[in-house]
Amino acid sequence: MIVVVKIGTSSITEADGSIRAEAVAKLSGEVAALVAQGHQAVVVSSGAIGAGLPVLGFAPGRPRDPVTLQALSAVGQSRLMALYQERLDGYGLICGQVLLAPRDFLERAQYLHAQRTLGRLLKLGVVPIVNENDAVADDAIRWGDNDRIAALVAHMVGAELLVLLTDIDGVHTSDPRVDADAPVVEEIANLSLLEELVAAAGGAGTDRGSGGMASKLAAARIASLSGVRTVIAAAHRHQVVADALACEPGPGTTVAAQPRRMSARKLWIGYAMVPSGTLWVDDGARRAMTERGASLLAVGITGFEGDFQPGDATEVRGSDGQVFARGLVEISSDELASVVGLHSEEMPLGTPEEVIHRDSLTVLP
């Protein structure tokens, strides 16, 4: 079995941003135990930006300037990798650094290249240590947290289990920072409950992190739609990864895998991209898209908002206001203003017939 384990900044760094060596040692030991049992492991590790803070003399906390964040990541990443290799050396394991960006999942050639690289590393017995490529990432096209990248990596490598390690003991019915008595939800079997919990989840737990429980639940949704079981649990818990693998009760919150596996591209469009605008469509267009898998044509659009360019993501709403799909538009918002409601034969010469092609459209469950 392939297991993807993600650990967040708050679980792997101290308050001043320095790497928590005992956390890396604990995780390395759990990964080694997985490999000793015949499994393969991929680690998605945050902490590079935090690790760079004390080295460059920054005060505790996460700067907001994107260029500074990139510089911190460049300095901190090598220190983070050195510590992982030092700990894994003790178990006779080799780790390899893999830095990914959102385009590695959106563009097919990049996706296949990353998939082959990760697959080859696993076959060679290497433990890939994955992080977002913060040092050179385009700030307009990036995640800023590793939860979703971990879920997409789990899909990419064909994992059966995703473990999201955090600083609390699972998903609570409400934000435990506000309601200390909120119980942990042990299992999420359907997506409707997951959506309710996403709405109730808080933001990042510390000023060093960038994710938070909402981000982890969003990642669990991606993994679930990929056919991957997810466990959200506390990083400090004894044998947390082994218990998650063995389906032991109590290691945190388990999000069940859905029976239908969605493609990586559809997942990325539907759940990982940030929409730049909204399209409203009539009931006929909605039926065509949801029942027949058709593309969205200008004739079915009743209105739109936002400023977007070809290739940008937009959400699609029906006449009831419900978001039922997301897709990549073929034309800009400026072009769309002049063609809304037009039939194909009425479209100006050279304007794409499809506003969103069906291959770039994800209908949401």
N, C-alpha and C positions, 0 to 999 in steps of 0.2 A: 504494500500500500504506500502511496505517496501522501505525505502529510506536510501541509504548509503551516508554519507557526509564525505569527506576527507579534512583535513586542513593541510597545509604544514608548515615546520619549519619557513620559512620567514614570515608567517602570524601569527604565534603564539608565537614567541620569539622576544626579543629586540636584538639590535646589539651586546650586550655582551653575548647573549645566554639565559638570564633569561626569564622566562615565562611571556608573556604579559597577565596579569590577565584580562584586559578588553576584549581581544580577546576570551578567554575561556568563559567569562561571556556572550558575545554576541552570541557565538555559542550555548551555553547551553540554552539560551533563545529561539533561533530558533528551537532547537531540542524539547524543551518543547512545543512550539506551534504546532509542527507536531504531537506530542503524544496527545495533547489536541483535535486535529481534528480527532483522531482515527487511525492515522498512526503509524507505527513502525519505529524506527530509529537505525542505526548502525553508530557510529563515528569511523573513522580511523584517528588517530591523530599522527602526527610527533611531535618532540619537546623534546623527552627524552634526546637525546644526548646533545642538546643545553642547556637544563635545568641543566645538570650536570656540564657544563663548569664553571660557577662562583662558584658553591659549592666547587669544587676541586681546585679552584684558577687558572684555565686556562685563557689565554688571549682570546679575541674574535676571532672567526674563527673556522673552522672545522679541527681538527687534522687528519692526514692521517694514522697514525698507527692503524691497526684494533683492537689490544688488548686494546689500550687506548680508542677507541670508544666504545668498549664493556663495559669497566669499567664506562665510563661516562653515558652510557645508564642505567646501573644497578642503579646508584645513582639518575639519573634524572627521571626515570620512576615513582618512588613512589611519587615524588613531583608533577609530572604532574597529576597523578591519584587523589591525594588528592585535588588538585584544582578543577578538574572536579566534584568530589563528593560534594565538598563544594558548588559549584554553582548550581548543579542539586538538591541538598537538598532543596534549596529555592523554587523549583517547585514540591516538593514531589516525586522526581524521584530517583531511585537507578541506579548506573552505575556498571558495572563489567568489570574487566580487562581481555582481551584476547590477548595473545602474540602468533603470528603465524610465521612459517618459511616456506620457499618454499617446503620442504618435506611434509608439511601438505596438499599441493595441488597435489603433484605428486603421493604419495603413497595412494592407495585407502582406506586402513584401517584408516590412519591418516585423510584423507579427510572426511570420513563419521563421524569420532569422532568429528572433528571440526564442521562439519555441524550440528550434533545433539546438540552439546553444544550451538552454537549460536542460533539454533532454540528454544531450551528450555529457554534460557535467554530472548528471545523476547516474548515467551508465558507467562513468569513470569512478564512481564512488565519492565524488566531491559533494560537499554541502554548499549549495549556492547561498550567498548572503545578498539579498536583494534590497535595494533602496531606490526611492525616486531620484532621478538625476538632477538634484536641486542645483548643482553648481552651474549648469548650462541650460536649465529648463526655461522655456518661454513662459513668462509669468501669466500670459493670457491663456495658455493651454497647459495647465498643470493641476495636480490635485492639492498639494499642500499638506496632505496626510497620507499615510501608507495603508490605511484600512482597505480602501477600494482597490488599490494596486495589489494587495494581498489576495483579494477575492478573484481578481482577474488572472493573477498568476496561478491560482488554484485551478481555474478553468483551463488555462494554457497548458499546464503540465499533466492534466488528467488526475488531479488529486481527489481523494475520497473524503478527506477531512481537512478543515481549516480551523486552527485554534487562534483566537484573537486574545492576546494577553494584555490585561489592563491593570489599573491600580485599585479596582473594586471587584467584588466577588460575583459579578454577573449583572444581568439586566433587572432593574427594579421596576415595580409598577409605577413609580414616580421618581423624580430626582432625589436620591438619598442625601444629597447635600442640603436639601430643603426639608425632606420628610425622612427622618432617621429611622422610622418604623416601617418604611415601605418594604414589603417582602420581595425576595428574588423570584423572578419567573423562571422556573426550572426548564420548561420546554415551550417552544413556539412551533406549532405544527402547521399553521396556516398563515398565509400572507396578510390576511385582514387584521389579525392580531398584531402582526409585526408592524403594520402601518400605524396602528393605534399607539404602539410603544415608541415608534419614531417620533410621533407628534409630542409625546410626553417626555422624551429624553432631553437632558440638559446639554450644554456645550462642553468645551474642553475642560477637563478636571483641574488642570494647572495652567499657569501662564507659560510653561515650557512646552506644552503640547499644542497640537493644532487640530486634533480630531474631536474626541468626546464620544459619548454613547450613541448619539444620533448617527455619527459617522460609522461606528461599528455595526449598528443595525442596518444601515444602508449597504455596507459590505456584506453582511449576512444575507441580505435579500439577493444581492448579485450571486453569491455562492449558492444559495438555495435554488435559484433559477438555473444554475449551472449543474445541478445534481450533486452538490457538495454539501455534506453536513458541516455545520459550524458550531463551535463551542466558544462562548465568550466567558472568560474566567480571570481570576486574579493571578498575576504573574508570580506572586510570592507563595502561592499555595503549594504544598509538598506534592511532588509527582503529578502536577496538574496536567501535563501533556499525556502522560501514561494513562491517567484516569479518563481523560477525554477520548483517547484511542479505544480504551476498553469499555466505553459507554457506562462507566461507573456513575451512580447517582450522586449528585451534589457537587461536581467540580465547577459549576457555573450555570450558564444558560445555554441550552442546546437549541439550535434552529434547524429544523428538519429539512432535508433535501426534497425538492419538488421532483415528481417523476419525469417531467418533460425538460430536457436540457436545451437551453437557448444558446445560439451561436455567440461567439465572442464579440463580433461586430454589433449584433443586435443588443447585447448587454451593454456595451460601451455607449451606444447611441441612447438607449433607453434610460440608463441609470448612472452613467459616469460623467457625461458631458453636462455642462451648465448651459441651459437654454438662453439664447440671446433675444428671443422674442416669442410671441404667441400668435397662432393662427386660429381663427374661428371658422368652423365649417358647418354646412347644412347636414340634415339627417341623411340625405342620399349619399353624400361623400363619406360620412361616417360608416354607413352600412357597407359601402364598397371597400373601404379600408379594413374594416374589422371582419367582415364575412367572406370577402373574396380576395383579400390580400392585394388590393389594387393600389396604384400610385395615387397621390393627391394631385388633382388638376385644378387649375385656376377657377374653373366654373363652379367648383364646390366650395370655394372660400367666400365667406360673408364679411370678413374683416380681419384685421391684424394689428399688432402693436409691436414696438421694438425696432432696433436698428441692427440689421444683420446683413451679412454678405454670403455669397455662394459657399457652401460647405459648413456654415454655422448650424448649430442645433436650435430647433424651435420646438415648443410644445404645441400640441394640437388639441383644441377644445371643441366639444359639441355644442349644440344649441342650448343644452342645460348647464353649460359652464364647466362641465367635468373634463379634466385632462384625461384623454384616453390613448394618446400616442405621442411619440416624439420622433423627430426625423431631421435629416440634414437637407436644407433647402438648396435648390438648384439656381435660384435667382435672388438678387438683393431686395431689401425692403423698398428701395427707390423704384426698382423695376416692377415689383409686385403691385405698387400703388396704381399703376396704369392698366393692369390686366385682371384685377380681381373680378370674378364673375364671368369672364370671357370664355367662350367655347374654344376648342383647339383650333378650329379654322379661322377664328377671329384674332388669334395671337399674332403680334408683330413678327415679321420675318427675323429668324435668328434667336427668338426667345424660346427657351426650353418648354416643351409641352407639359412636362411634369414639374410641379413646384417642389414636390418631394417624391423621388422615385421609390418604388416599393422595396428595392434592395437597401435603401437608406432609411427605412421606416421601421420603428418598433411599436407594435400595438401592446399597450400595457395590460397585464392580467387584471 
